[in-house]
């Protein structure tokens, strides 16, 4: 694995046209992560993985509750854009998040890449490596309906933390 180094324009244009388009990144020591599940104790879970940021962001009920730097195998090769939803049940394989636990069943939801293909679920799981303890915490949150979004774009502050922004919230 090599340090991430490619950059693309952000997922969304800045709300303020004079604002810079650089990605927001907290400074976390290697292997460390942010985990604050008490900020949103219940609600739907959404996970955003940004290849350029080398980050995994975990939201519950639209509130950021976790963030970690991830290692990406072959970081110069795009991950592709994809959305995946956790289904009921597990497989007989090991989870890439918690190797001693069963792999959850996932379904790809639209968003073909530039070549018209959906990103391969197994390939994405093999290329993205969050810290082990963070992975286990994320695994425990995964229930049917949880959403994983993968992007080759940086996550801008306007797409993550502005008041009123919700990836998914209970109605």
Backbone as CSV, one residue per row, in Angstrom:
resi,resn,N_x,N_y,N_z,CA_x,CA_y,CA_z,C_x,C_y,C_z
1,UNK,0.844,-1.175,0.000,0.000,0.000,0.000,0.890,1.239,0.000
2,UNK,0.448,2.222,-0.732,1.190,3.460,-0.874,0.324,4.584,-0.335
3,UNK,0.959,5.640,0.144,0.178,6.786,0.623,-0.674,7.335,-0.505
4,UNK,-1.842,7.820,-0.149,-2.738,8.391,-1.154,-2.149,9.689,-1.653
5,UNK,-2.326,9.945,-2.937,-1.760,11.165,-3.451,-2.498,11.765,-4.626
6,UNK,-3.516,11.153,-5.134,-4.210,11.745,-6.268,-5.322,12.646,-5.771
7,UNK,-5.627,13.684,-6.528,-6.667,14.638,-6.145,-7.547,14.946,-7.341
8,UNK,-8.823,15.068,-7.080,-9.811,15.436,-8.084,-10.654,16.556,-7.503
9,UNK,-11.412,17.267,-8.343,-12.333,18.258,-7.789,-13.298,17.578,-6.820
10,UNK,-13.876,18.342,-5.915,-14.738,17.791,-4.874,-16.039,17.208,-5.372
11,UNK,-16.709,16.489,-4.481,-17.997,15.873,-4.785,-18.997,16.933,-5.206
12,UNK,-18.978,18.058,-4.528,-19.909,19.145,-4.834,-19.136,20.455,-4.860
13,UNK,-19.577,21.379,-5.683,-18.934,22.686,-5.730,-19.164,23.404,-4.408
14,UNK,-18.176,24.200,-3.953,-18.366,24.937,-2.709,-19.586,25.846,-2.785
15,UNK,-20.285,25.992,-1.659,-21.439,26.879,-1.590,-20.982,28.310,-1.839
16,UNK,-19.855,28.701,-1.274,-19.274,30.018,-1.476,-18.284,29.906,-2.631
17,UNK,-18.547,30.555,-3.775,-17.666,30.410,-4.928,-16.231,30.806,-4.640
18,UNK,-15.990,31.680,-3.647,-14.620,32.074,-3.345,-13.926,31.076,-2.420
19,UNK,-14.678,30.094,-1.923,-14.090,29.088,-1.027,-13.199,28.151,-1.822
20,UNK,-12.173,27.664,-1.178,-11.275,26.741,-1.876,-11.940,25.389,-2.024
21,UNK,-11.493,24.627,-2.997,-12.056,23.306,-3.234,-11.239,22.201,-2.605
22,UNK,-10.335,22.555,-1.665,-9.501,21.506,-1.088,-10.299,20.644,-0.118
23,UNK,-9.874,19.420,0.021,-10.575,18.464,0.882,-10.336,18.789,2.349
24,UNK,-11.354,18.553,3.159,-11.231,18.715,4.599,-10.606,17.447,5.157
25,UNK,-9.610,17.602,6.005,-8.979,16.431,6.593,-8.525,16.775,8.002
26,UNK,-9.011,16.053,8.975,-8.540,16.230,10.340,-7.154,15.617,10.422
27,UNK,-6.378,16.126,11.344,-5.077,15.527,11.577,-5.254,14.465,12.651
28,UNK,-5.163,13.225,12.247,-5.252,12.108,13.178,-3.933,11.352,13.105
29,UNK,-3.331,11.014,14.235,-2.112,10.207,14.195,-2.380,8.882,13.479
30,UNK,-1.362,8.354,12.839,-1.499,7.089,12.102,-2.130,6.027,12.992
31,UNK,-3.149,5.363,12.468,-3.821,4.296,13.193,-4.874,4.777,14.185
32,UNK,-4.939,6.091,14.417,-5.926,6.651,15.337,-7.196,7.001,14.568
33,UNK,-8.287,7.167,15.298,-9.544,7.486,14.644,-10.443,8.251,15.602
34,UNK,-11.452,8.874,15.037,-12.480,9.571,15.796,-13.669,8.629,15.913
35,UNK,-14.186,8.429,17.124,-15.357,7.564,17.315,-16.216,8.173,18.414
36,UNK,-17.370,8.750,18.027,-18.260,9.418,18.961,-19.710,8.991,18.713
37,UNK,-20.042,7.718,18.950,-21.390,7.230,18.660,-22.470,7.892,19.515
38,UNK,-22.082,8.473,20.643,-23.052,9.139,21.510,-23.651,10.383,20.852
39,UNK,-23.008,10.919,19.822,-23.548,12.098,19.125,-24.871,11.789,18.430
40,UNK,-25.064,10.543,18.039,-26.315,10.101,17.402,-26.510,8.646,17.799
41,UNK,-27.156,8.382,18.935,-27.262,7.024,19.449,-28.125,6.079,18.633
42,UNK,-28.954,6.601,17.739,-29.765,5.714,16.908,-30.040,6.365,15.565
43,UNK,-30.495,5.542,14.637,-30.828,6.029,13.303,-30.067,5.258,12.245
44,UNK,-30.366,5.533,10.980,-29.713,4.816,9.890,-28.228,5.165,9.793
45,UNK,-27.438,4.195,9.356,-25.990,4.351,9.243,-25.608,4.515,7.775
46,UNK,-24.760,5.508,7.523,-24.203,5.743,6.197,-22.699,5.868,6.341
47,UNK,-21.972,5.259,5.423,-20.516,5.297,5.447,-20.052,5.880,4.124
48,UNK,-19.157,6.851,4.189,-18.587,7.465,2.998,-17.097,7.181,2.988
49,UNK,-16.592,6.605,1.896,-15.159,6.388,1.731,-14.705,7.269,0.582
50,UNK,-13.772,8.174,0.873,-13.208,9.065,-0.134,-11.796,8.603,-0.455
51,UNK,-11.590,8.164,-1.696,-10.266,7.729,-2.119,-9.217,8.823,-2.007
52,UNK,-9.467,10.027,-2.560,-8.458,11.081,-2.478,-8.129,11.500,-1.049
53,UNK,-9.123,11.471,-0.165,-8.884,11.835,1.235,-8.265,10.680,2.016
54,UNK,-8.336,9.465,1.472,-7.923,8.267,2.213,-8.639,8.246,3.565
55,UNK,-9.943,8.504,3.531,-10.739,8.594,4.748,-12.017,7.796,4.643
56,UNK,-12.450,7.306,5.792,-13.765,6.701,5.933,-14.511,7.547,6.960
57,UNK,-15.688,8.015,6.562,-16.543,8.823,7.421,-17.780,7.997,7.744
58,UNK,-18.146,7.912,9.020,-19.312,7.135,9.438,-20.344,8.096,10.025
59,UNK,-21.551,8.032,9.468,-22.655,8.887,9.908,-23.766,8.008,10.467
60,UNK,-24.417,8.504,11.520,-25.636,7.850,11.989,-26.692,8.942,12.119
61,UNK,-27.813,8.693,11.469,-28.900,9.670,11.406,-28.400,11.012,10.866
62,UNK,-27.427,10.956,9.947,-26.897,12.155,9.311,-25.838,12.887,10.104
63,UNK,-25.443,12.369,11.275,-24.458,13.012,12.140,-23.151,12.226,12.059
64,UNK,-22.042,12.938,11.850,-20.738,12.287,11.804,-20.412,11.717,13.178
65,UNK,-20.225,10.391,13.242,-19.885,9.753,14.525,-18.524,9.071,14.485
66,UNK,-17.941,8.923,13.294,-16.648,8.271,13.191,-15.896,8.705,11.957
67,UNK,-14.577,8.741,12.094,-13.725,9.092,10.963,-12.375,8.437,11.172
68,UNK,-11.824,7.879,10.113,-10.505,7.264,10.199,-9.797,7.371,8.862
69,UNK,-8.489,7.454,8.939,-7.681,7.352,7.730,-7.698,5.887,7.309
70,UNK,-7.793,5.648,6.022,-7.739,4.282,5.512,-6.532,4.142,4.599
71,UNK,-5.963,2.972,4.588,-4.928,2.640,3.620,-5.636,2.072,2.403
72,UNK,-5.187,2.463,1.235,-5.799,1.972,0.002,-4.729,1.287,-0.823
73,UNK,-4.955,0.007,-1.108,-4.036,-0.722,-1.975,-4.114,-0.107,-3.362
74,UNK,-2.977,0.144,-3.981,-2.909,0.727,-5.320,-3.717,2.025,-5.378
75,UNK,-3.337,3.036,-4.554,-4.139,4.256,-4.439,-4.216,5.091,-5.712
76,UNK,-3.297,4.906,-6.640,-3.357,5.688,-7.883,-4.435,5.166,-8.827
77,UNK,-4.896,3.958,-8.582,-5.999,3.406,-9.384,-7.307,3.810,-8.718
78,UNK,-8.193,4.494,-9.428,-9.445,4.945,-8.815,-10.256,3.796,-8.220
79,UNK,-10.942,4.105,-7.131,-11.857,3.135,-6.523,-13.136,3.028,-7.338
80,UNK,-13.510,4.129,-7.987,-14.786,4.180,-8.695,-15.851,4.721,-7.758
81,UNK,-16.953,5.132,-8.332,-18.075,5.616,-7.525,-19.055,4.472,-7.365
82,UNK,-19.510,4.256,-6.172,-20.463,3.178,-5.955,-21.270,3.391,-4.696
83,UNK,-22.457,2.850,-4.696,-23.316,2.864,-3.517,-23.734,1.424,-3.263
84,UNK,-23.607,1.001,-2.023,-23.927,-0.366,-1.636,-24.817,-0.326,-0.401
85,UNK,-25.740,-1.259,-0.315,-26.665,-1.333,0.814,-26.530,-2.704,1.462
86,UNK,-26.481,-2.732,2.804,-26.407,-3.995,3.537,-27.762,-4.690,3.455
87,UNK,-27.721,-5.974,3.127,-28.926,-6.800,3.064,-29.016,-7.666,4.316
88,UNK,-30.127,-8.364,4.472,-30.281,-9.337,5.544,-29.316,-10.496,5.320
89,UNK,-28.808,-11.059,6.366,-28.012,-12.278,6.264,-26.527,-12.038,6.101
90,UNK,-25.787,-13.137,6.170,-24.336,-13.121,6.040,-23.924,-14.244,5.095
91,UNK,-22.671,-14.212,4.670,-22.135,-15.270,3.816,-21.247,-16.182,4.667
92,UNK,-20.648,-17.171,4.037,-19.732,-18.073,4.741,-18.304,-17.543,4.709
93,UNK,-18.103,-16.398,4.061,-16.773,-15.792,3.976,-16.520,-14.913,5.199
94,UNK,-15.252,-14.548,5.409,-14.885,-13.643,6.498,-15.095,-12.203,6.060
95,UNK,-15.513,-11.367,6.983,-15.703,-9.948,6.695,-14.356,-9.254,6.550
96,UNK,-14.203,-8.365,5.555,-12.960,-7.598,5.471,-12.822,-6.614,6.643
97,UNK,-13.936,-6.260,7.282,-13.881,-5.353,8.430,-13.505,-6.077,9.714
98,UNK,-14.002,-7.280,9.895,-13.742,-8.065,11.104,-13.526,-9.510,10.656
99,UNK,-12.270,-9.899,10.389,-11.986,-11.215,9.806,-12.516,-12.416,10.584
100,UNK,-12.781,-12.255,11.886,-13.322,-13.374,12.663,-14.847,-13.381,12.664
101,UNK,-15.458,-12.483,11.891,-16.916,-12.382,11.807,-17.364,-12.672,10.377
102,UNK,-18.613,-13.109,10.204,-19.087,-13.405,8.841,-19.276,-12.130,8.017
103,UNK,-19.061,-12.272,6.734,-19.217,-11.161,5.796,-20.700,-10.858,5.603
104,UNK,-21.049,-9.589,5.685,-22.432,-9.166,5.446,-22.744,-9.262,3.958
105,UNK,-24.021,-9.416,3.653,-24.457,-9.411,2.256,-24.703,-7.966,1.845
106,UNK,-24.181,-7.589,0.682,-24.305,-6.231,0.166,-24.938,-6.268,-1.212
107,UNK,-25.626,-5.186,-1.561,-26.196,-5.043,-2.896,-25.694,-3.724,-3.475
108,UNK,-25.179,-3.770,-4.713,-24.776,-2.545,-5.402,-26.029,-1.821,-5.875
109,UNK,-26.011,-0.499,-5.744,-27.154,0.313,-6.159,-26.675,1.295,-7.219
110,UNK,-26.971,1.006,-8.481,-26.699,1.935,-9.582,-25.308,2.523,-9.613
111,UNK,-25.205,3.739,-10.074,-23.977,4.507,-10.210,-22.847,3.772,-10.924
112,UNK,-23.018,3.417,-12.190,-21.908,2.801,-12.902,-20.759,3.790,-13.056
113,UNK,-19.550,3.279,-13.170,-18.373,4.132,-13.326,-18.314,4.674,-14.748
114,UNK,-17.230,5.387,-15.039,-17.085,6.006,-16.358,-17.130,4.987,-17.494
115,UNK,-16.772,3.744,-17.222,-16.814,2.723,-18.277,-18.124,1.940,-18.271
116,UNK,-19.090,2.390,-17.460,-20.402,1.757,-17.440,-20.509,0.555,-16.529
117,UNK,-19.436,0.227,-15.812,-19.433,-0.935,-14.926,-19.608,-0.503,-13.472
118,UNK,-20.295,-1.327,-12.696,-20.384,-1.091,-11.257,-19.090,-1.560,-10.608
119,UNK,-18.596,-0.837,-9.575,-17.399,-1.312,-8.886,-17.659,-2.691,-8.282
120,UNK,-16.664,-3.545,-8.317,-16.799,-4.897,-7.767,-16.739,-4.834,-6.244
121,UNK,-17.758,-5.378,-5.576,-17.807,-5.342,-4.110,-16.577,-5.992,-3.491
122,UNK,-16.202,-7.156,-4.001,-15.077,-7.866,-3.389,-13.779,-7.089,-3.569
123,UNK,-13.606,-6.436,-4.715,-12.376,-5.688,-4.954,-12.285,-4.490,-4.019
124,UNK,-13.395,-3.792,-3.823,-13.389,-2.632,-2.935,-13.025,-3.068,-1.523
125,UNK,-13.623,-4.143,-1.040,-13.318,-4.638,0.298,-11.865,-5.025,0.467
126,UNK,-11.250,-5.503,-0.594,-9.845,-5.907,-0.535,-8.893,-4.719,-0.621
127,UNK,-9.338,-3.590,-1.149,-8.453,-2.438,-1.358,-8.493,-1.412,-0.238
128,UNK,-9.559,-1.367,0.540,-9.722,-0.346,1.579,-9.427,-0.968,2.939
129,UNK,-8.478,-0.364,3.678,-8.032,-0.936,4.949,-8.059,0.109,6.065
130,UNK,-9.183,0.188,6.811,-9.227,1.083,7.980,-8.463,0.450,9.143
131,UNK,-8.164,1.223,10.202,-7.547,0.626,11.391,-8.434,-0.507,11.929
132,UNK,-7.816,-1.562,12.432,-8.543,-2.768,12.852,-9.628,-2.482,13.892
133,UNK,-9.319,-1.705,14.918,-10.314,-1.444,15.967,-11.484,-0.635,15.399
134,UNK,-11.198,0.331,14.540,-12.248,1.126,13.902,-13.128,0.215,13.048
135,UNK,-12.510,-0.698,12.309,-13.253,-1.642,11.466,-14.251,-2.448,12.276
136,UNK,-13.821,-2.915,13.431,-14.718,-3.712,14.284,-15.899,-2.877,14.780
137,UNK,-15.639,-1.632,15.141,-16.721,-0.750,15.592,-17.724,-0.508,14.462
138,UNK,-17.215,-0.280,13.264,-18.094,-0.069,12.105,-18.892,-1.339,11.823
139,UNK,-18.242,-2.498,11.874,-18.921,-3.769,11.611,-20.137,-3.930,12.525
140,UNK,-19.985,-3.579,13.789,-21.079,-3.738,14.756,-22.281,-2.850,14.432
141,UNK,-22.059,-1.757,13.709,-23.161,-0.859,13.330,-23.936,-1.350,12.113
142,UNK,-23.331,-2.232,11.329,-23.944,-2.629,10.060,-25.187,-3.479,10.269
143,UNK,-26.293,-2.930,9.855,-27.589,-3.604,9.887,-28.192,-3.483,8.495
144,UNK,-29.170,-4.323,8.156,-29.821,-4.167,6.853,-30.284,-2.721,6.641
145,UNK,-29.955,-2.193,5.487,-30.307,-0.815,5.149,-29.153,0.159,5.293
146,UNK,-28.085,-0.225,6.011,-26.918,0.657,6.110,-26.360,0.869,4.705
147,UNK,-25.847,2.062,4.452,-25.394,2.434,3.118,-23.905,2.733,3.119
148,UNK,-23.199,2.215,2.122,-21.786,2.497,1.906,-21.662,3.235,0.588
149,UNK,-21.038,4.409,0.619,-20.807,5.196,-0.590,-19.307,5.310,-0.798
150,UNK,-18.863,4.989,-1.999,-17.449,5.056,-2.360,-17.307,6.145,-3.408
151,UNK,-16.275,6.987,-3.274,-16.075,8.042,-4.265,-14.597,8.283,-4.536
152,UNK,-14.336,8.731,-5.740,-12.999,9.161,-6.128,-12.871,10.673,-6.005
153,UNK,-13.751,11.271,-5.255,-13.731,12.720,-5.036,-13.459,12.998,-3.561
154,UNK,-12.814,14.143,-3.265,-12.646,14.500,-1.856,-13.977,14.900,-1.239
155,UNK,-14.085,14.751,0.043,-15.279,15.197,0.768,-14.998,16.616,1.246
156,UNK,-15.802,17.540,0.776,-15.626,18.940,1.154,-16.443,19.257,2.396
157,UNK,-16.053,20.299,3.153,-16.856,20.662,4.328,-18.317,20.892,3.967
158,UNK,-18.577,21.457,2.798,-19.949,21.732,2.396,-20.755,20.450,2.207
159,UNK,-20.090,19.334,1.948,-20.815,18.090,1.742,-20.919,17.273,3.020
160,UNK,-20.269,17.723,4.104,-20.246,16.905,5.301,-20.804,17.577,6.541
161,UNK,-20.523,18.848,6.754,-20.774,19.370,8.086,-21.609,20.641,8.150
162,UNK,-22.165,21.096,7.081,-22.964,22.317,7.134,-24.288,22.045,7.839
163,UNK,-24.809,23.032,8.567,-26.091,22.844,9.258,-27.186,22.414,8.287
164,UNK,-27.978,21.459,8.715,-29.103,21.008,7.905,-28.772,19.933,6.897
165,UNK,-27.484,19.619,6.700,-27.117,18.584,5.731,-27.357,17.210,6.339
166,UNK,-28.031,16.346,5.607,-28.274,14.984,6.065,-28.036,14.034,4.907
167,UNK,-27.210,13.024,5.128,-27.065,11.977,4.124,-28.320,11.136,4.141
168,UNK,-28.737,10.748,5.331,-29.950,9.963,5.501,-30.379,10.165,6.951
169,UNK,-31.629,10.430,7.166,-32.107,10.659,8.526,-33.438,9.951,8.728
170,UNK,-33.707,9.584,9.996,-35.023,9.022,10.321,-36.080,10.073,10.047
171,UNK,-37.245,9.649,9.563,-38.312,10.629,9.341,-39.178,10.749,10.562
